[in-house]
Amino acid sequence: MNPRKLRTWMRLKHGRASNTARACGVSRQSLWKWVLGTSTPSPENRIALEIHTKGKIKSEDWPHHKKPGPKPA
């Protein structure tokens, strides 16, 4: 997910970060971390964001970070 897509949606459609954050159940600081690309939302927050944006930002659009595991031998 390009964080610009979320930033653009908020600017054009919603206006207030506090409303989007509240709808996703997170703080404004967490939302801005998503917008700036310094962190990604949890799977539950991705679904809430998709519902809140009425499908404009899909939960599948976000990168899925895998936990580092042992390297294959």
RASUL-V657772 format. One record per residue. PSI is psi in degrees with one decimal (* if undefined). OMEGA is omega as a letter, one per 30 degrees, with the letter a starting at -180 (none if undefined). Layout:
# RASUL-V657772
psi->[PSI,PSI]
omega->[OMEGA,OMEGA]
This chain:
# RASUL-V657772
psi->[130.7,118.9,-21.1,-31.5,-43.8,-45.0,-43.8,-43.7,-44.4,-40.6,-41.8,-35.6,-32.6,-39.7,-49.5,124.7,-32.5,-36.5,-42.2,-43.7,-44.5,-41.7,-29.0,-7.0,30.8,170.1,162.7,-34.2,-42.3,-43.2,-43.8,-28.6,-37.4,-45.8,-40.7,-11.4,14.4,-15.5,168.3,152.4,154.9,164.3,-38.3,-40.3,-32.6,-41.7,-43.3,-39.1,-38.9,-42.4,-44.8,-37.0,6.5,41.1,-0.5,-32.1,108.6,147.8,-28.3,-14.8,-22.0,144.4,146.5,109.7,128.9,143.2,138.9,133.2,-176.5,143.6,142.6,144.6,*]
omega->[l,a,l,l,l,l,l,l,a,a,a,a,a,l,a,l,a,l,l,l,l,a,l,l,l,l,l,l,l,l,a,l,l,a,a,l,l,l,l,a,l,l,l,l,l,l,l,l,l,l,a,a,a,l,l,l,a,l,a,a,a,l,l,a,l,l,l,a,l,l,l,a,none]
